[in-house]
Amino acid sequence: MSPERLLGLEGASRSCRWNLDARVKLLVSLCFAISAVAIPFGAWGLFTLHAIMLVCMIALSGVPVGMVLSRLSVVLPLLLLIAVSTLFMVRAETVPDGGLFISSISSTPLARVGSITLRALCAVTSIVLLTTTTPSRDLLKAVEQLRFPRLLVMVASMTWRYMIVLMEEARSIRRAVVSRGFRANWIWQAGTIGRMIGALFLRSVERSERVHQAMLSRFAFMGKSRAKSEPVPLRDGLFLVSTVMILLTPRVLF
């Protein structure tokens, strides 16, 4: 069983109509997330522009809206907690009039909470759309071709590839303690759970060493994949450039 099938991502990426190069989708998502996080407080016009772009990208990708919302619901409570915490850290200020896109209303704590929530929501939605429409193997290949740090790429690749192995180790530990009558019902049993986590960590380290030795002996693994970098199609490059222009034009003009 692949990690995509385990997490329910295989069907979404297979039915995706957003057939762009993985590198382009990754760069578009990163640019969009950075642009969303950098939106000034009270710039409701820019928030509207980013929301419209998100709706268009979801429509182009063919991913069901319910699937996107279900994955956003996992991180939405954390985003709201972070946003509400700003109520106790900021004072009311006035945002200077910035024209069409930046409102001149007073930046009350409530307006800041709304701005921070919308920033995080736009950024996280773009990342959710990227991971939903792009298989993990293509995404890791794109990250490597874009010259990300090799060590981080290798760690992410090994973690994703052997996720099933780690889950099987966790299941075997759980079966062992359950067969001995353990039930996690009381707070004083936290020590047993901590020892289970420690045993899982030790087994993971031992398994990673055996996997590394096997790769060295069979494939002369040097931390670098053998995937060849292909040129980005012209259509995909134009999509990337147009997206960056749409994100930059309102900031430059207004």
Residue frames relative to the residue before (quaternion, step in Angstrom):
aa qw qx qy qz dx dy dz
M 1.0000 0.0000 0.0000 0.0000 0.00 0.00 0.00
S 0.3556 -0.7429 0.5306 0.2002 3.56 -0.86 0.97
P 0.6217 -0.5413 0.3952 0.4053 3.61 -1.19 0.40
E 0.6110 0.5535 -0.3605 0.4364 3.61 1.05 -0.67
R 0.6704 0.4805 -0.3040 0.4768 3.58 0.94 -0.84
L 0.6333 0.5388 -0.3336 0.4442 3.58 1.04 -0.76
L 0.7602 0.3691 -0.1964 0.4973 3.59 0.95 -0.87
G 0.5195 -0.6697 0.4054 0.3425 3.59 1.24 0.05
L 0.4869 0.6835 -0.4180 0.3479 3.60 1.16 0.52
E 0.5331 0.6743 -0.4035 0.3135 3.57 1.16 -0.45
G 0.6916 0.4838 -0.2931 0.4491 3.59 0.84 -0.93
A 0.6446 0.5331 -0.3286 0.4386 3.57 1.01 -0.76
S 0.6950 0.4586 -0.2861 0.4742 3.59 0.87 -0.89
R 0.6472 0.5278 -0.3307 0.4395 3.59 1.08 -0.64
S 0.7342 0.4069 -0.2290 0.4929 3.59 1.04 -0.77
C 0.4277 0.7250 -0.4535 0.2929 3.58 1.26 0.07
R 0.2817 -0.7559 0.5690 0.1597 3.56 -1.04 0.85
W 0.5475 0.6157 -0.3931 0.4082 3.58 1.28 -0.07
N 0.0389 0.8591 -0.5053 0.0717 3.55 0.56 1.24
L 0.2477 0.7493 -0.5650 0.2408 3.53 0.46 1.25
D 0.6344 -0.4953 0.4224 0.4169 3.51 -1.32 0.26
A 0.5543 -0.6408 0.4159 0.3306 3.57 -0.96 0.88
R 0.6225 0.5384 -0.3493 0.4479 3.59 1.06 -0.66
V 0.6481 0.5129 -0.3169 0.4652 3.58 1.02 -0.81
K 0.6601 0.4986 -0.3160 0.4645 3.59 0.92 -0.85
L 0.6395 0.5197 -0.3294 0.4608 3.57 1.02 -0.75
L 0.6841 0.4768 -0.2900 0.4696 3.60 0.88 -0.91
V 0.6282 0.5271 -0.3358 0.4635 3.59 1.02 -0.76
S 0.6711 0.4915 -0.3030 0.4650 3.59 0.91 -0.88
L 0.6609 0.4989 -0.3160 0.4631 3.60 0.95 -0.81
C 0.6509 0.5063 -0.3164 0.4690 3.60 0.95 -0.85
F 0.6589 0.5068 -0.3095 0.4618 3.55 0.95 -0.87
A 0.6650 0.5016 -0.3095 0.4586 3.60 0.92 -0.88
I 0.6545 0.4987 -0.3164 0.4720 3.62 0.95 -0.83
S 0.6515 0.5104 -0.3121 0.4665 3.58 0.99 -0.84
A 0.6582 0.5076 -0.3175 0.4565 3.60 0.98 -0.80
V 0.6699 0.4966 -0.3057 0.4595 3.59 0.95 -0.86
A 0.7079 0.4635 -0.2569 0.4669 3.60 1.11 -0.66
I 0.4090 0.7034 -0.4912 0.3110 3.64 1.19 0.18
P 0.4409 -0.7015 0.4805 0.2874 3.64 -0.79 0.91
F 0.6098 -0.5374 0.4283 0.3947 3.53 -1.28 0.40
G 0.8179 0.2442 -0.1917 0.4845 3.56 -0.94 0.89
A 0.5202 0.6221 -0.4285 0.3984 3.62 1.23 0.10
W 0.0535 -0.8582 0.5102 0.0167 3.57 0.57 1.17
G 0.5929 0.5714 -0.3665 0.4332 3.58 1.14 -0.53
L 0.6589 0.4903 -0.3050 0.4821 3.56 1.02 -0.80
F 0.6128 0.5329 -0.3495 0.4673 3.58 1.06 -0.68
T 0.6441 0.5161 -0.3184 0.4662 3.59 1.02 -0.83
L 0.6386 0.5249 -0.3269 0.4581 3.59 0.99 -0.82
H 0.6735 0.4821 -0.3020 0.4720 3.59 0.90 -0.84
A 0.6329 0.5231 -0.3398 0.4586 3.59 1.02 -0.71
I 0.6437 0.5134 -0.3217 0.4676 3.59 0.98 -0.81
M 0.6485 0.5101 -0.3180 0.4671 3.58 0.99 -0.82
L 0.6343 0.5238 -0.3333 0.4607 3.59 1.01 -0.75
V 0.6459 0.5135 -0.3223 0.4639 3.58 0.93 -0.86
C 0.6557 0.5070 -0.3137 0.4632 3.59 0.96 -0.84
M 0.6716 0.4904 -0.3111 0.4601 3.61 0.92 -0.83
I 0.6328 0.5103 -0.3364 0.4754 3.59 1.04 -0.71
A 0.6513 0.5056 -0.3179 0.4681 3.59 1.01 -0.80
L 0.6586 0.5020 -0.3131 0.4649 3.61 0.98 -0.79
S 0.6841 0.5077 -0.2969 0.4313 3.58 0.96 -0.82
G 0.3650 -0.7476 0.4853 0.2688 3.60 1.08 -0.61
V 0.4376 0.6799 -0.4729 0.3503 3.60 1.24 0.24
P 0.4889 -0.6620 0.4680 0.3219 3.63 -0.83 0.86
V 0.5346 -0.6403 0.4484 0.3213 3.55 -1.00 0.86
G 0.6175 0.5639 -0.3475 0.4242 3.58 1.04 -0.72
M 0.6352 0.5266 -0.3301 0.4585 3.58 1.06 -0.73
V 0.6491 0.5053 -0.3161 0.4727 3.59 0.99 -0.82
L 0.6709 0.4984 -0.3015 0.4589 3.58 0.93 -0.89
S 0.6415 0.5268 -0.3382 0.4433 3.59 0.99 -0.75
R 0.6865 0.4554 -0.2927 0.4854 3.60 1.02 -0.67
L 0.6137 0.5253 -0.3514 0.4732 3.56 1.15 -0.51
S 0.6058 0.5860 -0.3592 0.4008 3.58 1.07 -0.66
V 0.5782 0.5868 -0.3820 0.4189 3.60 1.19 -0.42
V 0.7815 0.3250 -0.1632 0.5069 3.60 0.94 -0.89
L 0.4825 0.7010 -0.4303 0.3011 3.60 1.21 -0.28
P 0.6454 0.5064 -0.3588 0.4453 3.69 0.84 -0.70
L 0.6462 0.5083 -0.3294 0.4643 3.59 1.01 -0.75
L 0.6378 0.5227 -0.3272 0.4615 3.60 1.00 -0.81
L 0.6669 0.4937 -0.3078 0.4656 3.59 0.93 -0.84
L 0.6260 0.5364 -0.3393 0.4531 3.59 1.04 -0.72
I 0.6580 0.4950 -0.3056 0.4781 3.58 0.97 -0.86
A 0.6695 0.5053 -0.3081 0.4489 3.58 0.94 -0.86
V 0.6748 0.4921 -0.3042 0.4582 3.60 0.89 -0.89
S 0.6099 0.5686 -0.3586 0.4197 3.60 1.08 -0.64
T 0.5984 0.5699 -0.3712 0.4234 3.60 1.16 -0.44
L 0.5011 0.6507 -0.4305 0.3744 3.62 1.20 -0.26
F 0.7394 0.4058 -0.2124 0.4934 3.57 1.11 -0.67
M 0.7005 0.4748 -0.2643 0.4625 3.59 1.27 0.05
V 0.7466 0.3650 -0.2106 0.5148 3.63 1.19 -0.27
R 0.2941 -0.7096 0.6081 0.2005 3.49 -1.38 0.35
A 0.6109 -0.5572 0.4093 0.3857 3.56 -1.22 0.42
E 0.0031 0.7800 -0.6248 0.0361 3.57 -0.93 0.96
T 0.4192 -0.6879 0.5264 0.2718 3.52 -1.26 0.26
V 0.3004 -0.7445 0.5725 0.1663 3.53 -0.87 1.00
P 0.4319 -0.7057 0.4829 0.2870 3.65 -0.68 0.95
D 0.5848 -0.5915 0.4296 0.3516 3.51 -1.17 0.66
G 0.0962 -0.8312 0.5474 0.0135 3.57 -0.64 1.14
G 0.6729 -0.5003 0.3100 0.4481 3.56 1.17 0.34
L 0.8533 -0.1701 0.1220 0.4776 3.52 -1.09 -0.78
F 0.7863 0.3937 -0.1813 0.4403 3.57 0.86 -0.95
I 0.7470 0.3269 -0.2083 0.5402 3.62 1.12 -0.49
S 0.3452 -0.7638 0.5147 0.1806 3.53 -0.64 1.16
S 0.3926 -0.7199 0.5237 0.2309 3.56 -1.15 0.56
I 0.3926 0.7059 -0.5044 0.3052 3.59 1.21 0.22
S 0.6161 -0.5635 0.4094 0.3679 3.47 -1.25 0.50
S 0.3946 -0.7235 0.5200 0.2245 3.54 -0.93 0.94
T 0.0824 -0.8154 0.5730 -0.0006 3.55 0.24 1.30
P 0.6646 -0.4856 0.3593 0.4398 3.62 -1.20 0.26
L 0.6342 0.5315 -0.3383 0.4481 3.59 1.04 -0.72
A 0.6428 0.5071 -0.3208 0.4762 3.58 1.04 -0.76
R 0.6342 0.5187 -0.3334 0.4664 3.60 1.06 -0.68
V 0.6188 0.5299 -0.3454 0.4658 3.56 1.02 -0.76
G 0.6622 0.5024 -0.3053 0.4647 3.59 0.94 -0.88
S 0.6599 0.5095 -0.3135 0.4546 3.58 0.96 -0.84
I 0.6683 0.4907 -0.3091 0.4659 3.59 0.90 -0.90
T 0.6437 0.5211 -0.3259 0.4560 3.59 0.98 -0.81
L 0.6814 0.4784 -0.2950 0.4688 3.59 0.90 -0.89
R 0.5951 0.5563 -0.3626 0.4526 3.60 1.04 -0.68
A 0.7136 0.4519 -0.2616 0.4672 3.54 0.72 -1.10
L 0.6451 0.5353 -0.3301 0.4340 3.59 0.97 -0.81
C 0.6590 0.4963 -0.3126 0.4709 3.60 0.95 -0.82
A 0.6738 0.4983 -0.3038 0.4532 3.59 0.90 -0.92
V 0.6895 0.4741 -0.2930 0.4627 3.58 0.85 -0.94
T 0.6284 0.5371 -0.3477 0.4423 3.61 1.01 -0.72
S 0.6438 0.5111 -0.3331 0.4619 3.59 0.98 -0.74
I 0.6577 0.4897 -0.3144 0.4783 3.61 1.01 -0.75
V 0.6252 0.5273 -0.3344 0.4683 3.59 1.03 -0.77
L 0.6532 0.5060 -0.3135 0.4680 3.58 0.97 -0.83
L 0.6335 0.5289 -0.3303 0.4580 3.59 1.02 -0.75
T 0.7214 0.4410 -0.2628 0.4648 3.59 0.76 -0.98
T 0.6348 0.5318 -0.3340 0.4502 3.59 1.15 -0.51
T 0.7680 0.3871 -0.1912 0.4731 3.57 0.97 -0.84
T 0.7288 0.3868 -0.2230 0.5191 3.60 1.23 -0.22
P 0.4133 -0.6955 0.5217 0.2707 3.64 -0.73 0.97
S 0.6213 -0.5906 0.3694 0.3588 3.55 -1.09 0.72
R 0.6440 0.5265 -0.3423 0.4370 3.60 0.96 -0.80
D 0.6581 0.4921 -0.3117 0.4770 3.62 1.03 -0.76
L 0.6489 0.5216 -0.3221 0.4508 3.57 1.01 -0.77
L 0.6629 0.4874 -0.3072 0.4782 3.59 0.96 -0.82
K 0.6289 0.5227 -0.3303 0.4713 3.57 1.06 -0.73
A 0.6523 0.5098 -0.3136 0.4651 3.59 1.00 -0.80
V 0.6352 0.5291 -0.3285 0.4568 3.57 1.00 -0.81
E 0.6683 0.4900 -0.3009 0.4719 3.58 0.98 -0.82
Q 0.6697 0.4999 -0.3054 0.4565 3.59 0.96 -0.80
L 0.6680 0.4765 -0.2994 0.4870 3.59 1.18 -0.47
R 0.5044 -0.7065 0.3820 0.3171 3.58 1.32 0.38
F 0.2175 0.7394 -0.5938 0.2309 3.58 0.87 0.91
P 0.6756 -0.4844 0.3381 0.4411 3.64 -1.17 0.39
R 0.5033 -0.7024 0.4205 0.2763 3.56 -0.73 1.13
L 0.6394 0.5415 -0.3375 0.4289 3.58 0.99 -0.81
L 0.6613 0.4968 -0.3129 0.4668 3.60 0.94 -0.86
V 0.6414 0.5209 -0.3265 0.4590 3.58 0.99 -0.81
M 0.6670 0.5060 -0.3052 0.4538 3.57 0.93 -0.88
V 0.6516 0.5067 -0.3182 0.4663 3.60 0.96 -0.84
A 0.6641 0.4961 -0.3090 0.4663 3.60 0.93 -0.88
S 0.6556 0.5193 -0.3147 0.4489 3.57 0.97 -0.84
M 0.6817 0.4775 -0.2941 0.4698 3.58 0.89 -0.89
T 0.6336 0.5337 -0.3334 0.4501 3.58 1.01 -0.80
W 0.6896 0.4735 -0.2864 0.4673 3.56 0.88 -0.93
R 0.6783 0.5117 -0.3050 0.4303 3.57 0.91 -0.88
Y 0.7850 0.3071 -0.1569 0.5146 3.58 0.96 -0.84
M 0.2626 0.7783 -0.5253 0.2221 3.58 1.13 0.56
I 0.6404 0.5277 -0.3266 0.4525 3.57 1.00 -0.83
V 0.6320 0.5333 -0.3351 0.4515 3.58 1.01 -0.79
L 0.6573 0.5016 -0.3104 0.4691 3.58 0.96 -0.86
M 0.6551 0.5044 -0.3235 0.4601 3.58 0.99 -0.76
E 0.6309 0.5156 -0.3388 0.4705 3.59 1.07 -0.65
E 0.6175 0.5236 -0.3431 0.4762 3.59 1.06 -0.68
A 0.6559 0.5037 -0.3161 0.4650 3.59 0.95 -0.84
R 0.6485 0.5123 -0.3239 0.4605 3.60 0.99 -0.79
S 0.6540 0.5118 -0.3282 0.4501 3.59 0.96 -0.79
I 0.6347 0.5094 -0.3325 0.4767 3.61 1.03 -0.73
R 0.6595 0.5047 -0.3149 0.4595 3.57 0.93 -0.84
R 0.6409 0.5177 -0.3320 0.4594 3.60 0.97 -0.81
A 0.6401 0.5414 -0.3294 0.4343 3.57 1.02 -0.81
V 0.7151 0.4350 -0.2742 0.4736 3.60 0.87 -0.88
V 0.6297 0.5257 -0.3457 0.4556 3.60 1.07 -0.66
S 0.6409 0.5281 -0.3275 0.4507 3.59 1.02 -0.74
R 0.6827 0.4480 -0.2803 0.5046 3.59 1.24 -0.37
G 0.6431 -0.5821 0.3035 0.3944 3.56 1.25 0.39
F 0.4319 0.7029 -0.4728 0.3097 3.62 1.19 0.27
R 0.0185 0.7615 -0.6474 0.0248 3.55 -1.05 0.90
A 0.3195 -0.7683 0.5262 0.1754 3.58 -0.64 1.12
N 0.2415 0.7998 -0.5049 0.2170 3.56 0.37 1.29
W 0.7716 0.3081 -0.1558 0.5342 3.60 1.15 -0.43
I 0.6091 -0.6011 0.3879 0.3423 3.54 -1.18 0.73
W 0.6633 0.5162 -0.3337 0.4269 3.63 1.01 -0.64
Q 0.5805 0.5610 -0.3867 0.4459 3.59 1.26 0.07
A 0.3812 0.7429 -0.4726 0.2818 3.58 1.30 0.15
G 0.5954 0.5772 -0.3687 0.4201 3.60 1.10 -0.59
T 0.6399 0.5147 -0.3233 0.4703 3.56 1.03 -0.76
I 0.6475 0.5070 -0.3207 0.4701 3.57 0.98 -0.81
G 0.6337 0.5257 -0.3340 0.4587 3.58 1.03 -0.72
R 0.6547 0.4929 -0.3155 0.4785 3.59 1.00 -0.75
M 0.6037 0.5433 -0.3535 0.4641 3.59 1.12 -0.62
I 0.6529 0.5017 -0.3102 0.4752 3.57 0.99 -0.85
G 0.6442 0.5163 -0.3201 0.4647 3.59 1.01 -0.78
A 0.6473 0.5058 -0.3213 0.4712 3.59 1.00 -0.79
L 0.6331 0.5216 -0.3311 0.4663 3.58 1.04 -0.75
F 0.6349 0.5283 -0.3274 0.4589 3.59 1.02 -0.78
L 0.6725 0.4911 -0.3017 0.4643 3.59 0.90 -0.92
R 0.6521 0.5010 -0.3212 0.4697 3.59 0.96 -0.79
S 0.6370 0.5297 -0.3318 0.4511 3.58 1.03 -0.74
V 0.6442 0.5124 -0.3219 0.4678 3.58 1.00 -0.83
E 0.6651 0.4974 -0.3056 0.4656 3.58 0.91 -0.90
R 0.6621 0.4957 -0.3144 0.4660 3.60 0.94 -0.84
S 0.6442 0.5208 -0.3334 0.4502 3.61 0.98 -0.75
E 0.6327 0.5202 -0.3364 0.4647 3.59 1.04 -0.70
R 0.6605 0.4935 -0.3145 0.4705 3.60 0.96 -0.82
V 0.6405 0.5157 -0.3284 0.4647 3.60 1.00 -0.78
H 0.6547 0.5138 -0.3161 0.4554 3.58 0.96 -0.84
Q 0.6562 0.5004 -0.3132 0.4700 3.58 0.94 -0.83
A 0.6409 0.5187 -0.3264 0.4622 3.59 1.01 -0.75
M 0.6642 0.4952 -0.3100 0.4665 3.59 0.96 -0.81
L 0.6410 0.5163 -0.3296 0.4625 3.59 1.02 -0.73
S 0.7068 0.4762 -0.2727 0.4464 3.58 0.91 -0.88
R 0.7513 0.4047 -0.2217 0.4719 3.61 1.05 -0.69
F 0.8340 0.2135 -0.0671 0.5044 3.57 0.86 -0.95
A 0.3649 -0.7281 0.4930 0.3062 3.61 1.26 -0.05
F 0.0751 0.8509 -0.5135 0.0817 3.54 0.94 0.98
M 0.0830 -0.8108 0.5794 0.0020 3.57 -0.86 1.06
G 0.6298 -0.5667 0.3324 0.4143 3.60 1.18 0.44
K 0.6879 0.4127 -0.2797 0.5275 3.57 1.19 0.37
S 0.3822 -0.7285 0.5206 0.2286 3.55 -0.84 0.94
R 0.4779 -0.6812 0.4843 0.2704 3.54 -1.30 0.35
A 0.3759 0.7370 -0.4836 0.2858 3.57 1.24 0.31
K 0.3328 -0.7440 0.5510 0.1790 3.55 -0.95 0.94
S 0.4298 -0.6967 0.5171 0.2500 3.53 -1.07 0.83
E 0.1742 -0.7867 0.5883 0.0681 3.54 -0.82 1.07
P 0.5612 -0.6085 0.4229 0.3686 3.62 -1.08 0.57
V 0.5087 -0.6380 0.4876 0.3104 3.54 -1.15 0.68
P 0.4825 -0.6667 0.4734 0.3141 3.63 -0.81 0.88
L 0.6151 -0.5862 0.3879 0.3571 3.54 -1.13 0.71
R 0.6388 0.5378 -0.3311 0.4394 3.59 0.96 -0.83
D 0.6763 0.4858 -0.2945 0.4690 3.57 0.96 -0.85
G 0.6341 0.5275 -0.3281 0.4603 3.58 1.06 -0.74
L 0.6429 0.5119 -0.3203 0.4711 3.58 1.02 -0.75
F 0.6232 0.5326 -0.3398 0.4610 3.58 1.06 -0.72
L 0.6464 0.5160 -0.3150 0.4655 3.59 0.99 -0.83
V 0.6740 0.4944 -0.2983 0.4608 3.58 0.87 -0.96
S 0.6675 0.5001 -0.3102 0.4561 3.60 0.91 -0.87
T 0.6319 0.5256 -0.3372 0.4590 3.60 1.02 -0.71
V 0.6598 0.4953 -0.3080 0.4737 3.58 0.93 -0.88
M 0.6465 0.5174 -0.3239 0.4576 3.60 0.99 -0.77
I 0.6455 0.5126 -0.3246 0.4638 3.59 0.98 -0.80
L 0.6749 0.4878 -0.2965 0.4675 3.59 1.02 -0.76
L 0.7275 0.4518 -0.2469 0.4535 3.59 1.00 -0.77
T 0.6008 0.6245 -0.3698 0.3350 3.60 0.97 -0.79
P 0.6834 0.4632 -0.3336 0.4551 3.69 0.75 -0.79
R 0.6405 0.5248 -0.3387 0.4467 3.61 1.01 -0.68
V 0.6791 0.4868 -0.2968 0.4623 3.58 1.01 -0.79
L 0.7222 0.4624 -0.2534 0.4477 3.57 0.91 -0.94
F 0.8159 0.2604 -0.1098 0.5043 3.58 0.91 -0.87
